[in-house]
Structures are given as structure tokens and as C-alpha cells.
Amino acid sequence: MSEYMQTYQVKRVLTHNPGLKSFRFDRVIEAEPGQFLLAWLPGVDEKPFALSGVFEHEIEITVKAVGPFTSQFMNVQPGDWVGLRGPFGNGFQPIEGMVLVGGGIGNAPLRYLAQRLREEKLDFRWVIGVKTAEDLAFRDELESMPECMIVSEDGSIGKKGRAVDVLAAMHDSEPIIVLAASGPEAMLLAVHGFANTFSPDIPVQLSFERYMKCAVGLCGQCCLDGTGLRICVEGPVLSGHQLQGVTEWGRPHRGPSGRRPR
């Protein structure tokens, strides 16, 4: 796979709920956890998706229906053809003792990171945050993993609360030495703030989402204000050091035209 579009046949579709599915393609690529692909549906659009798994003969992306493109993706069936290009960007760096923090669909790339940590025989802990039990992908798999703690906002699965709420207690029981997070930007900001309450700061690796078009750093659609960092090139995973000077935490993002909404 490369930066040039190629079509790949869908081999399997895993349905977690009607609006949350994983799609497997019969291809082998070299990719780091946290890197992303651009997926193209003919006549519809092209959007970025982080890899949720890389296996011996298959790759996988996980898609949640949140707009016209992703809703259309829910109709893709085994045997259909999808355009893919990538992988792009910088991913997570697996480290012994990592604590993973995921929110919603942001848990998908962390699943691949957990896969890599296990392959490299590195210890880790994973806090999986969802709004409700229905939002949890790979439920049977994750519930069987001793490294995982599931937290839901409505208490329908696991402990009631938010993923970031349990970090302090985790740190008290066993000091956190490095954090990797993926999810809503408000959660990333909270994780970053938690890490900064310690001296020295706990190192963080945060995976960002932005509107992307070229994926090779030319168009500037995905730049972070205050730094000029391009999410498609320097990101999507950025360190706490790289994030110094970012001025747009939680602010409106650029739209398809590259402009910010008023």
C-alpha cells in the first residue's frame, strides 16, 4: 500500500452494533499503531481511519456512523471494493508500563497498540471509556483481557464514570510512567492536564483527529494553530513536548474549505 489509491476487497465485516463496524481487507502492510489509512468509496468521498488491527494476512479499520460518509460505509459488505491509500503519519511508540486511555471510537487504534505491546511482551494497562455498553467494539475480546478496565458514563458496563476519572487512583496504586490516549479532544486535554500535574511531567502520546484531504502535508487542512504541526505528517500521534504552544485545544476545527466556522 502507498500514497497512491488502490482498491481492495472487503473480506470480513464485524458488526459491533448497526452503527459501529470493523472491516477487514486481505492485504499485508507494515504500519505502526496510530497510523491511518484514507478510505475511498466511489462516488461518495474519502476519509481517514486509524488501523484497529494488523494481522498476518489482513488489515482492519473500525468505522462509526457519525455523518454521511461513515453512514454510507455501514452498507459495505464482504466482497465489495474500497479504495485505500497509506499508511500515513506518525504512530504510538510502544513502551514498557504504558497506560492506554481511550474514549469511544478512539479505542480502535489503541487496540492495535495493545496488540503490538503484547507481541513485544511489554506490560501495559488500558482504560477503555465509552458512553454506554452499546458503544464498545470488540466487547468479548476486551472483557477477557486482564490489562483492561472498562468505564462507561451511564454505568451500563464496567465502572461508572469517565476514563480520565480513574487515572489518579491508578497512579496511587502503581505510578504511571507514560500515557497514550486516543479519543475526543476534551478527553485528550484532560489527560494532558493530568500528566502536567506531576513534576516531572508524565510523558504523553496523544492521537489527534482533524479534517484531512491530501494526507501528505501539502494542503494545510489539518494544521494545529500555534505550532503549524500537520496532523497527517507530524501526527496524528503527538508528544506533550510537541504540543507546547498549541492554541486551539477544543476550539472549532477547519472545514472542507480550510476556513474556521464563525
N, C-alpha and C positions, 0 to 999 in steps of 0.2 A: 504494500500500500504506500501511497506517496501523496504529495500535494496536488496531484492530478486526479480528477474524478474517475473512478472505475465503478462498475456495477457488480454487486454481489448478491447472491441468492440467500434468502432467509431460510435457515434450516429448521429452527425451532422457535416457538413463541411461548414464553412462560407468563401466564396471566395471574397476577397477584390480586387485582380487582379490575373491574371493567375499565377503569381509567389509569391503570398502572401495570405496565407490561415490560418484560425483558425480551430482547430479540437477539438470537444467536446466528452468526454467519460462519460459513465453513471456510475460514481463512486463518492463516498464521501470520502474526506480525510481532515485531519487537516494540514494546511500549512500556513506559513507566506508569505506575499508579498515579492518577491525577491528570494524565494527558487526555486529550479529547480527539474525537473524530468529527468531521462535518458530514451529516447525513442529508441526502437529497431525495425528495420524492418528485418524480417527473410531473411537471405542470403545477406543482404546489409551492415548494420553497426548499431552502437548505438551512439547517440549524446545527449548532454544536451539541455534542453529547459526550460526557466523560465515559470512559470504559468502566463497566462494572465487573468485568472478568476477562481474563485471557487464559485460554486453556490450550491443551496440546494441539487440537485441530480446529478450535473455534474461538471467536471473539464475541463479546457481548456488550450491548448497551441497554440501559434501562430508561424508559420514557414514561413521563407522567403527563396526562392530558391537561394542559393549562391554557391552551389557545388554539387557533385554527390549525396550525401545522401539527402540533402534537396530538390534537384530537383526530386528525386525519390519519396519523401514524397508528392509531388504535385499530384501524381497518387492515393493516398489513398482515398477511398470512404466510405460513410456510410455503415456499415455492415462489413467492413474489421477489422482485428485484429492487434493490435500493442502491442508490449511488453513495459511495463512501470515499472520503479522502482524509489523509492523516496517517499517523498521529501527529498532533501539534502541541507546542508549548512545553513548559517545564512541569514536572510532576513532584510528588512527595519523595522525600529521601527516607527510606526505612531506617529506624534507629532503635536499638535495644531500649526497652522500657517505655516506648511511646504510649501516650494516651490519645485515642482517637475520639473525636466528638462530632457526631453527625446530626443534622436536622432534616427531617423529611427526605426528599429525593436526594439530598446531599449525602445520604448514607451509601448511595450506589458506588461512587468512586472509592469510598473507604472500604467497601467490600473487597475491591481489588487490592487495596493497600494491605488489608488484613491477610489476604491470600499470599501476598509477597512476604509479609512478616513471618507467616508460618513456614513458607518454603525456606526462608533463610534462618529458621529456628531462633527467631528473636521474640522475646516476651513483649506483650502489649496488653492494654486494656481498652475497651471500646464502649463508649456511652452512646446509645442509639436513641435519639429523640424523635418522637412523632406526635402529631396532634391526637390521633386516635388509632386503634388497632388496625383499622382498615388501610391505613397509610403505610403499613410496614411491609416492605418487599422481602422475600426470602425468609418468611417467618419461621418455618420449621428449621431451616439451616441455622439461623441466628439464635433461636432459643436453645439450640443444642450446644452452642459454643460457650465454654466456661469463661472466656475472656469478655463476654458481652453483658452489659447492663442495659435493659430496655426501660425507657422512661416515656410516658405518654401524658399529654396535657389534661386529658379527661379521665385518666386512671383506668382506661379500658384494657390496658396491657402493661405489665411491669409496674414500676413505681410511678405514682402520680407526680407530675411536675414537668420541668423543662430540663434539657440536657445539661445546661450550664449550672443549674442549681445544685448538682451533686458534686461538682468539682472540688469545692472546699473540703467536703467530708472525705473524698478520695485522697486529697493531698495530705490530710491529717493522718489517715491510716497508712499511707505509703507515699512519700513525696513524689510529686510529678516532676519529671526531668525534661520532658519535651511534649508539646501538644501538636496534634494535627487535626484540623477542623474543616468541615465542608457543610454548607447549608445556607439558610437565609442570612443576609448581611447583618441584620441586627444580632444574630447569634454569633457571627464572626467577631463583631465589635465587642460583644460581651466576653468572649473567650480571650480576645486580645487584651481587654481591660483586666481580666482575672490574672493573666500572666504578668502584667505590668505592676501588680500589687506586691510582687516579691522582689527582693534585692539579693543577687542579681535577677533580672527578669528571667522567667521561664521561656526558653526558645519556642517559637510557634511557627507552624507552617499552615497557611490559610488558603483555601481554594475559592477563588472569586468567579462570579458569572458576570458577563457583560454582553451587550449586543455585538455580534461579530459578523463580518462579511468576508474579508479576504483570508483571515487566519494566518497570514504571513507577515503582519506588521506594517503593511503599506497604507491602509486606508485611515487608520487612526480612530476607528469607531469605538474601540474598546479601551482607550487610554484612561488612566486614572488621573484626575486633576490633582495638581500639586506636585506630581512626580514625572508625568509623561510615560510611566510604565504601561506597556501594552499587555493586556491580559492574554492575548493569543501568542505572545512571544516570551516575554519575561515571566508571565504567569502561565496558566491560571493559578498555580500554587506560588505564593509569595511568602517570604520570611518576615518576621517582625521588624528586622533591620531595614528591609526594602520598603516597608510601609511607613517609615518615618517621613513625614511631610505630606502624606495623603490628606486632602482636604474635603473629600466627598463621601465620607462614611455615611451611609444611609440616605444620601440625597438622591433626587431623581437622576436616572441614567439617560444617556443619549438614546434617541430613537433611530429609526432606519435612515433618516436624513443626516444623522451625525449631530443634530442640534438637541439641546436640552428642552424639555417641555417647560412652558412658562407657568 
